[in-house]
Amino acid sequence: MKPSPLAGRSAGVNLTRAALDAAVKYPWTYAEAADHPKGERSLKFCVYPDDEAAFRWLKSGAPRNATPMECQVMDLADDIAYSVHDVEDAIATGTLDPADLRRADIADKLVADTRAWYGRQWDGDRLAAAFLRLRRLGAFPDMFSGSRRDLAHLKNITSMLIGRFAGSVEAATRETYGPGPLTRYCGSVVVPQDTRYEILVLKGIAVHFVMAPREREPLHGEEQQIVRDLVAVMMNDSPAPSVALEPVFLDDWANAADDAGRLRVAIDQVASLTDGSAIAMHRLLCG
């Protein structure tokens, strides 16, 4: 086996090959993302140019563009958590009135927004059936007043949904592979079709009531522009570091081999900012 490309130099927390592999949800570079058939709504990737040597090492012997069992479990857990908690948060904050989920026209609107957001490969009839199945199951409260009783009921629904999704996947995976250990590329997570559609329709509810309306707000565009402006400011004096670059990022900047590496440092710097500090910095540097 080839030695790690990190041999002889600091490797941070020095994670194992398996641990690193489990964290690479999108196992391709930015350059490869545009042509990838995964059907993501936006370009997603996990491999920056300066990661490529380590990436090739940790994927040695693995199927191309495949993710290990551990990564699939993490990905599914992420999907379940976001789909359930986004709906919970929307109800708890008053963004979503549960009564709207009983409107006669809501299923068609949810299906349309879900397919527009996540892709036409998802069958509309199955999405509608998943929504109606969840509604019959009691996955949405009849009303929400913000009382302690209603909050407790909402939390119970959240727990029920998480148990439903995780339980169905565990049962289907064990039915396929049996009781033995499943690690790395020895198997794949088996998600029943009904479960996939139920998770997705919850995401669609968040899209319809929270994310799609937000994208139409002028403030959303302004926030995106602030991020773009701040990254540009960080790169203005390259290869010299920007005066706005915080000391903690100076070593990363100095060790970057080229503008691609320095751009990553600039993005890391901007990503570390809170909303308030980003706005304040933008006012100071960009007017």
BELUR-V867415 format. One record per residue. N is the residue number from 1. RES is the residue in one letter. SS is DSSP state (hx for helix, st for strand, lp for the rest). PSI is psi in whole degrees, 0 to 359 (none if undefined). D_FIRST is the distance of its C-alpha to the first C-alpha in Angstrom with 1 decimal. Layout:
BEGIN
n->N res->RES ss->SS psi->PSI d_first->D_FIRST
n->N res->RES ss->SS psi->PSI d_first->D_FIRST
END
This chain:
BEGIN
n->1 res->M ss->lp psi->136 d_first->0.0
n->2 res->K ss->lp psi->146 d_first->3.8
n->3 res->P ss->lp psi->158 d_first->6.5
n->4 res->S ss->lp psi->140 d_first->9.1
n->5 res->P ss->lp psi->349 d_first->11.9
n->6 res->L ss->lp psi->0 d_first->14.2
n->7 res->A ss->lp psi->133 d_first->13.2
n->8 res->G ss->lp psi->356 d_first->16.6
n->9 res->R ss->lp psi->167 d_first->18.8
n->10 res->S ss->lp psi->136 d_first->20.4
n->11 res->A ss->lp psi->25 d_first->18.6
n->12 res->G ss->lp psi->235 d_first->21.7
n->13 res->V ss->lp psi->359 d_first->21.5
n->14 res->N ss->lp psi->53 d_first->17.7
n->15 res->L ss->lp psi->154 d_first->17.0
n->16 res->T ss->lp psi->166 d_first->14.0
n->17 res->R ss->hx psi->317 d_first->11.9
n->18 res->A ss->hx psi->319 d_first->14.2
n->19 res->A ss->hx psi->317 d_first->17.3
n->20 res->L ss->hx psi->316 d_first->16.7
n->21 res->D ss->hx psi->322 d_first->16.1
n->22 res->A ss->hx psi->338 d_first->19.3
n->23 res->A ss->hx psi->353 d_first->21.2
n->24 res->V ss->lp psi->86 d_first->20.6
n->25 res->K ss->lp psi->324 d_first->23.7
n->26 res->Y ss->lp psi->88 d_first->24.1
n->27 res->P ss->lp psi->61 d_first->20.7
n->28 res->W ss->lp psi->166 d_first->22.0
n->29 res->T ss->st psi->169 d_first->23.5
n->30 res->Y ss->hx psi->320 d_first->27.3
n->31 res->A ss->hx psi->327 d_first->27.7
n->32 res->E ss->hx psi->344 d_first->26.3
n->33 res->A ss->hx psi->322 d_first->28.4
n->34 res->A ss->lp psi->330 d_first->31.7
n->35 res->D ss->lp psi->6 d_first->30.8
n->36 res->H ss->lp psi->138 d_first->29.0
n->37 res->P ss->lp psi->9 d_first->30.9
n->38 res->K ss->lp psi->335 d_first->30.5
n->39 res->G ss->lp psi->25 d_first->34.1
n->40 res->E ss->lp psi->150 d_first->33.9
n->41 res->R ss->lp psi->327 d_first->37.2
n->42 res->S ss->lp psi->167 d_first->35.7
n->43 res->L ss->lp psi->119 d_first->32.6
n->44 res->K ss->lp psi->142 d_first->29.8
n->45 res->F ss->lp psi->160 d_first->26.3
n->46 res->C ss->lp psi->358 d_first->23.6
n->47 res->V ss->st psi->107 d_first->21.8
n->48 res->Y ss->lp psi->161 d_first->23.7
n->49 res->P ss->hx psi->320 d_first->23.0
n->50 res->D ss->hx psi->359 d_first->21.7
n->51 res->D ss->hx psi->350 d_first->19.2
n->52 res->E ss->hx psi->320 d_first->17.6
n->53 res->A ss->hx psi->314 d_first->14.6
n->54 res->A ss->hx psi->322 d_first->13.7
n->55 res->F ss->hx psi->315 d_first->14.7
n->56 res->R ss->hx psi->325 d_first->12.5
n->57 res->W ss->hx psi->311 d_first->9.4
n->58 res->L ss->hx psi->339 d_first->10.8
n->59 res->K ss->lp psi->8 d_first->11.8
n->60 res->S ss->lp psi->122 d_first->8.7
n->61 res->G ss->lp psi->357 d_first->9.9
n->62 res->A ss->lp psi->152 d_first->13.1
n->63 res->P ss->lp psi->144 d_first->16.6
n->64 res->R ss->lp psi->136 d_first->18.2
n->65 res->N ss->lp psi->15 d_first->20.5
n->66 res->A ss->lp psi->156 d_first->20.0
n->67 res->T ss->lp psi->146 d_first->20.0
n->68 res->P ss->lp psi->170 d_first->18.8
n->69 res->M ss->hx psi->317 d_first->21.5
n->70 res->E ss->hx psi->321 d_first->21.7
n->71 res->C ss->hx psi->322 d_first->22.4
n->72 res->Q ss->hx psi->321 d_first->24.9
n->73 res->V ss->hx psi->315 d_first->26.7
n->74 res->M ss->hx psi->317 d_first->26.9
n->75 res->D ss->hx psi->316 d_first->28.2
n->76 res->L ss->hx psi->316 d_first->30.8
n->77 res->A ss->hx psi->320 d_first->31.8
n->78 res->D ss->hx psi->315 d_first->32.3
n->79 res->D ss->hx psi->313 d_first->34.4
n->80 res->I ss->hx psi->313 d_first->36.5
n->81 res->A ss->hx psi->312 d_first->37.2
n->82 res->Y ss->hx psi->319 d_first->38.2
n->83 res->S ss->hx psi->318 d_first->40.3
n->84 res->V ss->hx psi->313 d_first->42.2
n->85 res->H ss->hx psi->332 d_first->42.6
n->86 res->D ss->hx psi->319 d_first->43.6
n->87 res->V ss->hx psi->317 d_first->46.5
n->88 res->E ss->hx psi->313 d_first->47.4
n->89 res->D ss->hx psi->321 d_first->47.5
n->90 res->A ss->hx psi->320 d_first->49.6
n->91 res->I ss->hx psi->315 d_first->52.1
n->92 res->A ss->hx psi->328 d_first->52.2
n->93 res->T ss->lp psi->357 d_first->52.8
n->94 res->G ss->lp psi->3 d_first->55.5
n->95 res->T ss->lp psi->327 d_first->53.6
n->96 res->L ss->lp psi->120 d_first->53.7
n->97 res->D ss->lp psi->117 d_first->56.9
n->98 res->P ss->hx psi->334 d_first->56.0
n->99 res->A ss->hx psi->332 d_first->59.3
n->100 res->D ss->hx psi->336 d_first->57.9
n->101 res->L ss->hx psi->356 d_first->55.5
n->102 res->R ss->hx psi->2 d_first->58.5
n->103 res->R ss->lp psi->147 d_first->60.0
n->104 res->A ss->lp psi->330 d_first->60.7
n->105 res->D ss->lp psi->0 d_first->58.9
n->106 res->I ss->hx psi->324 d_first->55.8
n->107 res->A ss->hx psi->315 d_first->53.5
n->108 res->D ss->hx psi->321 d_first->54.0
n->109 res->K ss->hx psi->320 d_first->53.3
n->110 res->L ss->hx psi->318 d_first->50.1
n->111 res->V ss->hx psi->315 d_first->48.8
n->112 res->A ss->hx psi->314 d_first->49.6
n->113 res->D ss->hx psi->323 d_first->48.0
n->114 res->T ss->hx psi->316 d_first->44.9
n->115 res->R ss->hx psi->326 d_first->44.4
n->116 res->A ss->hx psi->325 d_first->45.2
n->117 res->W ss->hx psi->318 d_first->42.6
n->118 res->Y ss->hx psi->354 d_first->39.7
n->119 res->G ss->lp psi->148 d_first->40.4
n->120 res->R ss->lp psi->354 d_first->42.7
n->121 res->Q ss->lp psi->344 d_first->40.3
n->122 res->W ss->lp psi->128 d_first->41.5
n->123 res->D ss->lp psi->128 d_first->44.6
n->124 res->G ss->hx psi->319 d_first->47.7
n->125 res->D ss->hx psi->321 d_first->49.4
n->126 res->R ss->hx psi->325 d_first->46.4
n->127 res->L ss->hx psi->315 d_first->46.3
n->128 res->A ss->hx psi->319 d_first->50.0
n->129 res->A ss->hx psi->321 d_first->49.7
n->130 res->A ss->hx psi->319 d_first->47.0
n->131 res->F ss->hx psi->313 d_first->49.2
n->132 res->L ss->hx psi->326 d_first->52.2
n->133 res->R ss->hx psi->316 d_first->50.2
n->134 res->L ss->hx psi->323 d_first->49.2
n->135 res->R ss->hx psi->318 d_first->52.7
n->136 res->R ss->hx psi->329 d_first->54.2
n->137 res->L ss->hx psi->344 d_first->51.7
n->138 res->G ss->lp psi->29 d_first->53.0
n->139 res->A ss->lp psi->352 d_first->50.0
n->140 res->F ss->lp psi->134 d_first->52.3
n->141 res->P ss->lp psi->156 d_first->55.2
n->142 res->D ss->lp psi->326 d_first->58.6
n->143 res->M ss->lp psi->165 d_first->59.4
n->144 res->F ss->lp psi->118 d_first->58.1
n->145 res->S ss->lp psi->351 d_first->60.4
n->146 res->G ss->lp psi->0 d_first->58.1
n->147 res->S ss->lp psi->164 d_first->59.6
n->148 res->R ss->hx psi->324 d_first->57.7
n->149 res->R ss->hx psi->315 d_first->58.2
n->150 res->D ss->hx psi->322 d_first->56.9
n->151 res->L ss->hx psi->318 d_first->53.8
n->152 res->A ss->hx psi->319 d_first->53.1
n->153 res->H ss->hx psi->320 d_first->53.6
n->154 res->L ss->hx psi->319 d_first->51.2
n->155 res->K ss->hx psi->323 d_first->48.5
n->156 res->N ss->hx psi->320 d_first->49.2
n->157 res->I ss->hx psi->316 d_first->48.6
n->158 res->T ss->hx psi->313 d_first->45.3
n->159 res->S ss->hx psi->320 d_first->44.2
n->160 res->M ss->hx psi->316 d_first->45.4
n->161 res->L ss->hx psi->316 d_first->43.5
n->162 res->I ss->hx psi->315 d_first->40.2
n->163 res->G ss->hx psi->321 d_first->40.7
n->164 res->R ss->hx psi->311 d_first->41.7
n->165 res->F ss->hx psi->310 d_first->38.7
n->166 res->A ss->hx psi->320 d_first->36.0
n->167 res->G ss->hx psi->320 d_first->37.8
n->168 res->S ss->hx psi->324 d_first->38.0
n->169 res->V ss->hx psi->317 d_first->34.2
n->170 res->E ss->hx psi->316 d_first->33.3
n->171 res->A ss->hx psi->316 d_first->35.7
n->172 res->A ss->hx psi->321 d_first->34.6
n->173 res->T ss->hx psi->317 d_first->30.9
n->174 res->R ss->hx psi->327 d_first->31.7
n->175 res->E ss->hx psi->327 d_first->34.1
n->176 res->T ss->hx psi->317 d_first->31.3
n->177 res->Y ss->hx psi->350 d_first->28.5
n->178 res->G ss->lp psi->188 d_first->30.4
n->179 res->P ss->lp psi->356 d_first->30.1
n->180 res->G ss->lp psi->173 d_first->26.5
n->181 res->P ss->lp psi->143 d_first->23.7
n->182 res->L ss->lp psi->111 d_first->22.4
n->183 res->T ss->lp psi->157 d_first->19.2
n->184 res->R ss->lp psi->244 d_first->16.8
n->185 res->Y ss->lp psi->26 d_first->17.3
n->186 res->C ss->lp psi->352 d_first->19.3
n->187 res->G ss->lp psi->182 d_first->22.5
n->188 res->S ss->lp psi->150 d_first->24.6
n->189 res->V ss->lp psi->131 d_first->27.5
n->190 res->V ss->lp psi->112 d_first->30.7
n->191 res->V ss->lp psi->116 d_first->33.5
n->192 res->P ss->lp psi->148 d_first->36.9
n->193 res->Q ss->hx psi->317 d_first->38.8
n->194 res->D ss->hx psi->322 d_first->41.7
n->195 res->T ss->hx psi->316 d_first->39.5
n->196 res->R ss->hx psi->316 d_first->37.8
n->197 res->Y ss->hx psi->326 d_first->41.3
n->198 res->E ss->hx psi->319 d_first->42.7
n->199 res->I ss->hx psi->316 d_first->40.0
n->200 res->L ss->hx psi->323 d_first->40.6
n->201 res->V ss->hx psi->329 d_first->44.3
n->202 res->L ss->hx psi->320 d_first->44.1
n->203 res->K ss->hx psi->321 d_first->42.2
n->204 res->G ss->hx psi->326 d_first->44.9
n->205 res->I ss->hx psi->316 d_first->47.6
n->206 res->A ss->hx psi->322 d_first->46.0
n->207 res->V ss->hx psi->309 d_first->45.8
n->208 res->H ss->hx psi->318 d_first->49.5
n->209 res->F ss->hx psi->340 d_first->51.0
n->210 res->V ss->hx psi->299 d_first->48.7
n->211 res->M ss->hx psi->314 d_first->46.3
n->212 res->A ss->hx psi->314 d_first->48.3
n->213 res->P ss->hx psi->323 d_first->51.5
n->214 res->R ss->hx psi->323 d_first->49.6
n->215 res->E ss->hx psi->338 d_first->48.2
n->216 res->R ss->lp psi->355 d_first->51.9
n->217 res->E ss->lp psi->137 d_first->52.9
n->218 res->P ss->hx psi->326 d_first->53.5
n->219 res->L ss->hx psi->325 d_first->51.8
n->220 res->H ss->hx psi->316 d_first->48.4
n->221 res->G ss->hx psi->322 d_first->48.6
n->222 res->E ss->hx psi->319 d_first->49.7
n->223 res->E ss->hx psi->319 d_first->46.8
n->224 res->Q ss->hx psi->321 d_first->44.3
n->225 res->Q ss->hx psi->323 d_first->46.2
n->226 res->I ss->hx psi->315 d_first->46.0
n->227 res->V ss->hx psi->314 d_first->42.1
n->228 res->R ss->hx psi->317 d_first->42.1
n->229 res->D ss->hx psi->317 d_first->44.7
n->230 res->L ss->hx psi->321 d_first->42.8
n->231 res->V ss->hx psi->318 d_first->39.6
n->232 res->A ss->hx psi->319 d_first->41.6
n->233 res->V ss->hx psi->317 d_first->43.4
n->234 res->M ss->hx psi->331 d_first->40.1
n->235 res->M ss->hx psi->353 d_first->39.1
n->236 res->N ss->lp psi->320 d_first->42.6
n->237 res->D ss->lp psi->8 d_first->42.2
n->238 res->S ss->lp psi->135 d_first->38.6
n->239 res->P ss->lp psi->355 d_first->37.1
n->240 res->A ss->lp psi->145 d_first->39.4
n->241 res->P ss->lp psi->145 d_first->38.8
n->242 res->S ss->lp psi->148 d_first->41.5
n->243 res->V ss->lp psi->341 d_first->44.1
n->244 res->A ss->lp psi->351 d_first->43.3
n->245 res->L ss->lp psi->127 d_first->39.7
n->246 res->E ss->lp psi->148 d_first->39.5
n->247 res->P ss->hx psi->325 d_first->38.4
n->248 res->V ss->hx psi->338 d_first->35.4
n->249 res->F ss->hx psi->358 d_first->33.9
n->250 res->L ss->hx psi->320 d_first->34.9
n->251 res->D ss->hx psi->320 d_first->31.6
n->252 res->D ss->hx psi->318 d_first->29.6
n->253 res->W ss->hx psi->314 d_first->32.1
n->254 res->A ss->hx psi->328 d_first->31.9
n->255 res->N ss->hx psi->352 d_first->28.1
n->256 res->A ss->lp psi->136 d_first->28.1
n->257 res->A ss->lp psi->334 d_first->27.4
n->258 res->D ss->lp psi->186 d_first->30.0
n->259 res->D ss->hx psi->331 d_first->32.4
n->260 res->A ss->hx psi->317 d_first->29.8
n->261 res->G ss->hx psi->322 d_first->28.2
n->262 res->R ss->hx psi->327 d_first->31.7
n->263 res->L ss->hx psi->322 d_first->32.8
n->264 res->R ss->hx psi->320 d_first->30.1
n->265 res->V ss->hx psi->318 d_first->31.6
n->266 res->A ss->hx psi->317 d_first->35.1
n->267 res->I ss->hx psi->318 d_first->34.2
n->268 res->D ss->hx psi->320 d_first->32.7
n->269 res->Q ss->hx psi->313 d_first->35.9
n->270 res->V ss->hx psi->321 d_first->38.1
n->271 res->A ss->hx psi->336 d_first->36.2
n->272 res->S ss->lp psi->348 d_first->36.8
n->273 res->L ss->lp psi->145 d_first->40.5
n->274 res->T ss->lp psi->167 d_first->42.9
n->275 res->D ss->hx psi->313 d_first->45.4
n->276 res->G ss->hx psi->317 d_first->48.1
n->277 res->S ss->hx psi->328 d_first->46.3
n->278 res->A ss->hx psi->316 d_first->45.1
n->279 res->I ss->hx psi->316 d_first->48.7
n->280 res->A ss->hx psi->316 d_first->50.1
n->281 res->M ss->hx psi->321 d_first->47.7
n->282 res->H ss->hx psi->318 d_first->48.5
n->283 res->R ss->hx psi->320 d_first->52.2
n->284 res->L ss->hx psi->317 d_first->51.8
n->285 res->L ss->hx psi->334 d_first->49.6
n->286 res->C ss->hx psi->353 d_first->50.7
n->287 res->G ss->lp psi->none d_first->54.2
END
